[in-house]
């Protein structure tokens, strides 16, 4: 009897691939991180006034978007001159200066996203607070429509706590309230760069501390870059990410102190050991620069 043939083995089932059908999400970002380009760049900047006084000489400076920088130095060292040069109000005599990639005068006319808060409120006495705040929008080359302008002014007045005083005149306000109106006028255009030439210096200490707190709150909310002149070492440490110390005239930047304090910064931070240590370091730098 012939043997029964052995049946052929069944074909093996295909192996399930171990590689997932959906590619894994890469651990590195698909878009490379690009460092922020400085908003203000000065290299070897010099400024001689028409009368022959050399106010600035060899200033090197960078300010990045969203950064708060304080500028400190002895009276007459050129702090205000540096701010005015950045604003395009005076022309440098030597070196290079760029604001948003343009010469300062071109930035003022074409870019128009920086604002200046002066030492004095410089409000027009015949205009109401609302009309004073609206002035930059009225003077702009392509200002908003009347309804949009009113909304922008209302927002700025609300930010500085002056909404209920919109229809009053400057003479009816206290010194601190006039400075609030000046700050609102600067913020109404939503600037990317805010230049402050010691606007709270003439106020009493309590009002000054309150307005400093308001300024910090607005800076954290809107994210503009700020360059603030001050003669107060404690104010500089409390407000800034960096403090730049200038030499006597002709002014140049001789120290750059990084402020490593956390944010937000409540007033009680000014009594902490970390604050006191930074204040002592800054005082020593200012004394060496004098």
PATINU-113365 format. One record per atom (N, C-alpha, C): x, y, z. Coordinates in pm, whole numbers, padded with zeros to 5 digits, always signed. Layout:
XYZ
...
//
This chain:
+00085-00118+00000
+00000+00000+00000
+00089+00123+00000
+00059+00215-00093
+00146+00333-00107
+00123+00431+00008
+00227+00496+00056
+00213+00590+00170
+00127+00712+00136
+00059+00759+00241
-00026+00879+00223
+00065+01003+00219
+00053+01084+00114
+00143+01203+00105
+00119+01302+00219
+00229+01352+00269
+00220+01453+00378
+00173+01586+00320
+00071+01646+00380
+00023+01776+00324
+00128+01887+00339
+00132+01973+00240
+00227+02087+00245
+00191+02180+00361
+00292+02234+00429
+00262+02324+00542
+00194+02454+00496
+00105+02501+00580
+00034+02627+00547
+00133+02743+00547
+00114+02840+00458
+00206+02955+00455
+00197+03036+00583
+00311+03085+00626
+00317+03166+00747
+00247+03301+00726
+00179+03349+00830
+00114+03482+00824
+00222+03589+00819
+00200+03692+00744
+00302+03798+00735
+00324+03864+00871
+00448+03894+00897
+00483+03959+01023
+00428+04102+01026
+00376+04144+01142
+00329+04282+01159
+00450+04372+01176
+00460+04474+01095
+00580+04559+01108
+00586+04627+01244
+00704+04630+01299
+00724+04693+01429
+00734+04844+01418
+00766+04891+01298
+00779+05035+01278
+00640+05096+01270
+00608+05196+01350
+00473+05253+01345
+00445+05317+01211
+00318+05308+01172
+00279+05365+01044
+00280+05518+01047
+00255+05575+01166
+00255+05721+01181
+00391+05764+01231
+00460+05852+01162
+00593+05891+01207
+00589+05958+01343
+00692+05935+01421
+00702+05996+01552
+00720+06147+01540
+00665+06220+01638
+00682+06366+01641
+00826+06396+01676
+00893+06476+01597
+01033+06506+01628
+01045+06579+01761
+01154+06553+01829
+01177+06614+01958
+01231+06756+01947
+01283+06793+01830
+01335+06927+01810
+01234+07008+01732
+01225+07137+01750
+01129+07217+01675
+01158+07216+01527
+01051+07216+01448
+01068+07215+01303
+01121+07348+01253
+01084+07457+01323
+01130+07589+01283
+01245+07628+01375
+01362+07660+01322
+01473+07695+01410
+01444+07823+01487
+01492+07827+01610
+01475+07945+01693
+01573+08052+01649
+01521+08169+01618
+01604+08280+01571
+01610+08385+01681
+01726+08427+01724
+01734+08529+01828
+01672+08660+01781
+01610+08731+01875
+01546+08857+01841
+01651+08960+01799
+01620+09030+01692
+01709+09135+01644
+01693+09255+01736
+01801+09319+01779
+01788+09436+01866
+01702+09545+01802
+01621+09608+01885
+01536+09716+01836
+01617+09845+01819
+01715+09865+01907
+01804+09981+01901
+01947+09930+01901
+02028+09980+01808
+02169+09944+01800
+02250+10072+01782
+02342+10097+01876
+02434+10211+01865
+02576+10158+01868
+02660+10210+01779
+02800+10169+01773
+02887+10294+01762
+02971+10317+01863
+03061+10432+01861
+02989+10564+01848
+02872+10575+01908
+02786+10693+01889
+02845+10816+01958
+02851+10925+01885
+02895+11053+01939
+02795+11161+01908
+02784+11259+01997
+02690+11369+01977
+02752+11498+02030
+02770+11594+01941
+02821+11725+01979
+02711+11828+01955
+02680+11905+02058
+02575+12006+02046
+02624+12124+01962
+02532+12203+01905
+02572+12315+01821
+02668+12413+01889
+02660+12427+02020
+02751+12516+02091
+02891+12462+02108
+02913+12337+02066
+03045+12277+02073
+03064+12177+02185
+02966+12163+02276
+02979+12070+02388
+02964+11927+02336
+03062+11841+02369
+03056+11700+02332
+02978+11626+02440
+02854+11587+02409
+02766+11524+02508
+02789+11374+02516
+02809+11309+02403
+02827+11163+02397
+02950+11132+02314
+03018+11024+02352
+03137+10985+02277
+03159+10835+02293
+03151+10761+02182
+03180+10618+02185
+03077+10534+02257
+02947+10567+02241
+02841+10491+02308
+02808+10367+02226
+02816+10251+02292
+02773+10123+02233
+02652+10073+02312
+02546+10039+02240
+02420+10009+02307
+02335+09917+02222
+02267+09823+02288
+02165+09740+02224
+02045+09731+02318
+01926+09745+02260
+01802+09725+02335
+01716+09629+02254
+01671+09522+02319
+01595+09418+02251
+01446+09437+02271
+01364+09383+02181
+01218+09394+02197
+01173+09339+02332
+01086+09414+02399
+01030+09370+02525
+01120+09387+02645
+01239+09444+02628
+01335+09458+02736
+01315+09592+02807
+01333+09592+02939
+01326+09715+03017
+01468+09748+03062
+01521+09861+03014
+01657+09903+03043
+01653+10037+03115
+01726+10049+03224
+01739+10176+03297
+01875+10237+03265
+01878+10369+03256
+01999+10444+03224
+02026+10539+03339
+02145+10528+03396
+02175+10606+03516
+02313+10669+03502
+02333+10783+03565
+02461+10854+03559
+02447+10992+03620
+02558+11059+03636
+02557+11191+03698
+02487+11293+03607
+02442+11403+03666
+02375+11508+03589
+02469+11563+03481
+02414+11583+03362
+02493+11638+03252
+02578+11537+03179
+02559+11407+03204
+02645+11307+03138
+02595+11267+03000
+02477+11316+02960
+02429+11287+02825
+02315+11187+02818
+02252+11157+02929
+02143+11059+02928
+02027+11107+02841
+01982+11231+02865
+01871+11285+02786
+01910+11300+02640
+02036+11337+02615
+02082+11350+02476
+02075+11216+02404
+02108+11108+02473
+02101+10975+02412
+01957+10940+02378
+01864+10969+02468
+01723+10941+02439
+01674+11022+02320
+01713+11148+02315
+01668+11233+02204
+01728+11189+02071
+01851+11138+02075
+01910+11085+01952
+01834+10962+01904
+01798+10873+01997
+01722+10754+01960
+01585+10792+01905
+01525+10897+01962
+01393+10942+01917
+01398+11015+01784
+01518+11046+01734
+01530+11119+01609
+01509+11268+01625
+01523+11320+01748
+01504+11462+01773
+01634+11541+01758
+01747+11475+01773
+01878+11537+01748
+01959+11438+01663
+02052+11493+01586
+02128+11409+01493
+02267+11381+01551
+02307+11253+01557
+02442+11220+01607
+02550+11282+01520
+02666+11305+01584
+02780+11363+01512
+02872+11256+01456
+02873+11139+01517
+02963+11033+01472
+02906+10898+01514
+02964+10792+01458
+02918+10658+01489
+02791+10624+01414
+02727+10515+01455
+02604+10469+01389
+02496+10446+01492
+02371+10468+01451
+02256+10448+01537
+02140+10403+01450
+02080+10291+01487
+01964+10238+01415
+01851+10209+01512
+01729+10241+01469
+01608+10211+01545
+01516+10133+01451
+01486+10010+01489
+01404+09922+01404
+01463+09911+01263
+01594+09904+01256
+01661+09885+01127
+01671+10008+01042
+01641+10125+01097
+01642+10249+01021
+01722+10355+01097
+01760+10459+01025
+01814+10577+01093
+01704+10637+01180
+01739+10699+01294
+01636+10748+01386
+01532+10839+01321
+01574+10933+01237
+01478+11023+01174
+01383+10946+01083
+01436+10849+01009
+01352+10767+00923
+01257+10681+01006
+01306+10628+01120
+01220+10548+01207
+01105+10632+01262
+01134+10757+01296
+01029+10844+01349
+00922+10872+01244
+00963+10888+01117
+00868+10924+01013
+00802+10802+00949
+00877+10691+00935
+00826+10575+00861
+00773+10465+00953
+00848+10438+01060
+00809+10331+01152
+00706+10383+01252
+00742+10489+01323
+00648+10558+01410
+00595+10478+01527
+00672+10380+01574
+00622+10297+01684
+00702+10319+01811
+00760+10436+01827
+00822+10471+01954
+00761+10600+02006
+00764+10612+02139
+00703+10727+02204
+00797+10778+02312
+00783+10907+02344
+00874+10974+02436
+00791+11035+02549
+00830+11005+02674
+00770+11069+02790
+00875+11161+02851
+00849+11292+02849
+00948+11391+02891
+00945+11411+03043
+01041+11488+03092
+01048+11517+03235
+00926+11595+03281
+00876+11683+03197
+00754+11760+03227
+00638+11701+03147
+00515+11714+03196
+00401+11655+03124
+00380+11711+02984
+00415+11839+02962
+00401+11906+02831
+00261+11889+02773
+00160+11905+02858
+00022+11899+02810
-00022+12037+02763
-00106+12040+02662
-00158+12167+02612
-00271+12213+02704
-00256+12331+02768
-00353+12370+02871
-00493+12395+02820
-00510+12429+02692
-00642+12460+02639
-00718+12335+02591
-00649+12221+02593
-00714+12097+02551
-00749+12012+02673
-00858+11938+02663
-00894+11847+02771
-00793+11732+02776
-00802+11654+02883
-00715+11538+02896
-00735+11445+02777
-00861+11422+02739
-00888+11335+02625
-00823+11387+02498
-00835+11516+02474
-00780+11574+02351
-00627+11575+02354
-00567+11592+02471
-00421+11584+02481
-00373+11443+02449
-00441+11342+02501
-00401+11204+02476
-00420+11168+02329
-00520+11226+02265
-00549+11196+02124
-00452+11262+02028
-00370+11356+02076
-00287+11436+01986
-00197+11353+01895
-00125+11250+01944
-00040+11172+01852
-00119+11105+01740
-00242+11065+01768
-00325+11003+01665
-00370+11105+01562
-00393+11228+01605
-00433+11333+01512
-00318+11375+01422
-00196+11371+01475
-00080+11416+01398
-00023+11307+01310
-00066+11183+01328
-00012+11073+01248
-00048+11088+01101
+00042+11036+01016
+00021+11048+00872
-00105+10975+00828
-00133+10860+00888
-00252+10783+00852
-00323+10743+00980
-00377+10844+01048
-00441+10821+01177
-00569+10742+01163
-00618+10685+01274
-00741+10607+01270
-00863+10696+01250
-00975+10633+01220
-01101+10707+01208
-01141+10759+01346
-01235+10853+01347
-01277+10915+01473
-01325+10811+01575
-01411+10714+01538
-01452+10615+01638
-01334+10531+01690
-01243+10491+01601
-01127+10413+01643
-01034+10497+01731
-01023+10626+01698
-00938+10716+01778
-00995+10730+01918
-01125+10744+01928
-01187+10758+02061
-01168+10630+02142
-01182+10514+02077
-01163+10387+02148
-01019+10374+02197
-00922+10415+02113
-00781+10407+02154
-00752+10499+02271
-00811+10620+02269
-00790+10715+02379
-00855+10661+02506
-00974+10607+02495
-01042+10552+02613
-00960+10439+02673
-00900+10355+02589
-00818+10245+02640
-00697+10300+02715
-00630+10399+02657
-00510+10454+02721
-00544+10521+02854
-00655+10595+02857
-00695+10660+02982
-00732+10557+03088
-00796+10450+03046
-00832+10344+03140
-00707+10276+03196
-00606+10257+03112
-00483+10192+03155
-00415+10269+03267
-00419+10402+03261
-00350+10483+03362
-00445+10534+03471
-00571+10489+03468
-00663+10526+03574
-00717+10667+03566
-00731+10721+03445
-00780+10859+03429
-00911+10866+03351
-00982+10756+03338
-01102+10754+03256
-01205+10857+03303
-01220+10874+03434
-01321+10966+03484
-01278+11112+03475
-01153+11136+03436
-01103+11275+03424
-01080+11312+03277
-01140+11237+03185
-01114+11257+03043
-01151+11397+02995
-01255+11458+03053
-01305+11586+03004
-01259+11705+03089
-01162+11681+03178
-01105+11791+03256
-00985+11850+03182
-00935+11962+03232
-00818+12028+03173
-00696+12007+03264
-00576+12017+03210
-00455+11989+03289
-00447+12068+03419
-00494+12194+03420
-00485+12275+03541
-00568+12218+03655
-00663+12132+03624
-00749+12073+03727
-00690+11945+03786
-00575+11901+03737
-00515+11775+03780
-00396+11799+03872
-00369+11702+03957
-00247+11707+04039
-00126+11676+03952
-00006+11695+04008
+00115+11667+03931
+00123+11521+03888
+00088+11431+03979
+00090+11289+03943
-00010+11255+03836
-00128+11315+03839
-00230+11289+03737
-00188+11346+03603
-00119+11460+03602
-00070+11514+03475
+00033+11420+03413
+00119+11360+03498
+00216+11265+03444
+00146+11139+03394
+00037+11099+03458
-00041+10986+03406
-00096+11019+03267
-00144+11142+03251
-00197+11182+03120
-00086+11182+03015
+00033+11227+03054
+00146+11225+02962
+00182+11081+02924
+00177+10991+03021
+00205+10850+02992
+00097+10791+02901
-00029+10827+02925
-00137+10779+02838
-00119+10827+02695
-00075+10952+02680
-00051+11007+02545
+00058+10927+02474
+00159+10881+02548
+00265+10801+02487
+00216+10661+02453
+00126+10606+02534
+00081+10468+02513
-00032+10456+02412
-00094+10568+02374
-00214+10560+02291
-00186+10500+02153
-00062+10513+02106
-00026+10457+01976
+00025+10313+01985
+00020+10255+02107
+00071+10120+02131
+00215+10106+02082
+00306+10180+02142
+00445+10181+02093
+00515+10048+02117
+00614+10021+02033
+00703+09907+02056
+00824+09948+02138
+00851+10078+02145
+00965+10132+02220
+00919+10257+02293
+00935+10256+02426
+00897+10370+02507
+01022+10430+02570
+01045+10559+02545
+01159+10632+02598
+01109+10722+02711
+01169+10709+02830
+01123+10783+02947
+01239+10863+03004
+01225+10996+02999
+01332+11085+03048
+01297+11132+03189
+01310+11042+03286
+01283+11068+03426
+01150+11142+03446
+01039+11085+03397
+00912+11158+03405
+00856+11171+03547
+00899+11084+03640
+00843+11088+03775
+00940+11152+03876
+01048+11211+03827
+01152+11261+03916
+01109+11375+04007
+01014+11458+03963
+00974+11575+04042
+00859+11545+04137
+00811+11420+04140
+00696+11385+04222
+00740+11342+04361
+00647+11345+04456
+00679+11297+04590
+00702+11147+04586
+00766+11095+04689
+00813+10956+04688
+00698+10856+04676
+00589+10878+04747
+00477+10783+04742
+00413+10782+04604
+00392+10900+04544
+00334+10906+04410
+00428+10843+04308
+00556+10867+04325
+00655+10811+04233
+00654+10658+04240
+00652+10602+04361
+00649+10456+04375
+00523+10398+04313
+00410+10468+04332
+00285+10419+04275
+00291+10419+04122
+00342+10527+04063
+00350+10534+03917
+00453+10436+03862
+00560+10411+03936
+00655+10308+03894
+00585+10172+03886
+00502+10143+03986
+00427+10018+03984
+00332+10010+03867
+00265+10122+03836
+00176+10126+03721
+00253+10106+03590
+00370+10168+03581
+00452+10153+03461
+00493+10007+03442
+00534+09941+03549
+00569+09799+03538
+00449+09716+03493
+00333+09745+03549
+00214+09670+03512
+00183+09687+03363
+00193+09809+03313
+00166+09834+03171
+00270+09768+03083
+00397+09773+03125
+00504+09709+03048
+00482+09559+03039
+00444+09496+03151
+00420+09352+03149
+00297+09317+03067
+00201+09406+03062
+00078+09380+02988
+00098+09396+02838
+00166+09504+02796
+00176+09536+02653
+00305+09489+02588
+00409+09460+02667
+00530+09400+02612
+00617+09493+02529
+00610+09624+02550
+00697+09715+02476
+00837+09715+02536
+00936+09756+02458
+01070+09780+02511
+01071+09919+02576
+01151+09934+02681
+01156+10062+02751
+01300+10097+02782
+01333+10225+02762
+01462+10281+02804
+01429+10399+02894
+01463+10388+03023
+01420+10486+03121
+01540+10550+03189
+01546+10684+03182
+01648+10760+03255
+01600+10780+03398
+01689+10760+03494
+01656+10785+03634
+01783+10822+03710
+01763+10896+03821
+01873+10923+03912
+01862+10838+04039
+01757+10757+04047
+01734+10675+04165
+01790+10535+04142
+01888+10495+04222
+01945+10361+04209
+01842+10255+04241
+01763+10275+04345
+01662+10176+04383
+01555+10161+04275
+01515+10273+04215
+01416+10268+04108
+01471+10190+03989
+01597+10211+03955
+01658+10140+03843
+01659+09990+03867
+01698+09948+03987
+01704+09805+04017
+01565+09744+04017
+01466+09816+04069
+01332+09762+04077
+01266+09748+03940
+01288+09845+03851
+01219+09846+03723
+01284+09758+03617
+01416+09753+03613
+01486+09713+03491
+01527+09566+03485
+01546+09521+03361
+01616+09394+03334
+01767+09416+03335
+01808+09535+03289
+01950+09574+03290
+01959+09721+03329
+02068+09755+03397
+02095+09895+03429
+02227+09933+03364
+02223+10038+03281
+02342+10089+03214
+02391+10212+03290
+02519+10212+03324
+02580+10322+03398
+02665+10403+03300
+02645+10536+03299
+02718+10623+03209
+02827+10698+03284
+02932+10727+03212
+03042+10807+03267
+03004+10955+03263
+03077+11041+03335
+03055+11186+03320
+03082+11230+03175
+03035+11351+03142
+03048+11402+03005
+03193+11407+02960
+03218+11364+02834
+03123+11309+02738
+03081+11167+02776
+02950+11144+02773
+02895+11020+02825
+02926+10901+02737
+02960+10793+02804
+02970+10662+02739
+02924+10558+02841
+02882+10442+02796
+02834+10339+02886
+02954+10261+02937
+02971+10260+03070
+03089+10198+03131
+03055+10074+03212
+02927+10055+03246
+02886+09934+03319
+02750+09888+03269
+02730+09759+03269
+02604+09697+03227
+02568+09593+03332
+02477+09627+03421
+02441+09538+03534
+02314+09463+03502
+02322+09330+03498
+02206+09246+03476
+02129+09231+03608
+01998+09256+03604
+01914+09246+03723
+01843+09110+03719
+01883+09022+03807
+01834+08883+03804
+01716+08860+03897
+01643+08963+03933
+01528+08948+04022
+01409+08892+03946
+01326+08811+04011
+01210+08753+03941
+01105+08858+03911
+01017+08826+03818
+00902+08911+03788
+00776+08828+03804
+00665+08895+03844
+00650+09037+03877
+00722+09073+04007
+00747+09204+04024
+00824+09253+04138
+00736+09339+04229
+00690+09284+04339
+00610+09363+04433
+00698+09462+04508
+00639+09567+04564
+00719+09668+04636
+00802+09610+04749
+00751+09507+04817
+00826+09451+04931
+00956+09384+04888
+00971+09358+04758
+01097+09301+04709
+01215+09393+04737
+01187+09524+04751
+01294+09621+04772
+01364+09608+04908
+01308+09527+04998
+01373+09504+05127
+01439+09366+05135
+01441+09292+05024
+01498+09158+05025
+01651+09164+05018
+01721+09061+05067
+01867+09058+05058
+01918+09064+04914
+01846+08998+04821
+01889+08999+04681
+01884+09140+04623
+01778+09212+04655
+01765+09350+04607
+01877+09437+04665
+01901+09422+04794
+02003+09503+04859
+02142+09475+04801
+02169+09349+04767
+02299+09314+04709
+02317+09379+04572
+02211+09375+04489
+02219+09439+04358
+02232+09590+04372
+02164+09647+04468
+02172+09791+04491
+02313+09832+04531
+02377+09751+04616
+02514+09780+04657
+02610+09769+04540
+02589+09669+04454
+02673+09654+04335
+02659+09773+04242
+02534+09816+04221
+02510+09931+04133
+02572+10058+04191
+02558+10078+04321
+02615+10197+04384
+02767+10200+04366
+02831+10084+04380
+02975+10078+04362
+03015+10110+04217
+02935+10062+04120
+02964+10092+03980
+02947+10239+03949
+02843+10302+04005
+02820+10444+03983
+02934+10527+04043
+02980+10486+04160
+03090+10558+04225
+03219+10545+04147
+03243+10428+04089
+03364+10410+04008
+03357+10491+03879
+03235+10508+03827
+03219+10582+03702
+03231+10731+03719
+03205+10780+03842
+03202+10925+03866
+03340+10988+03852
//
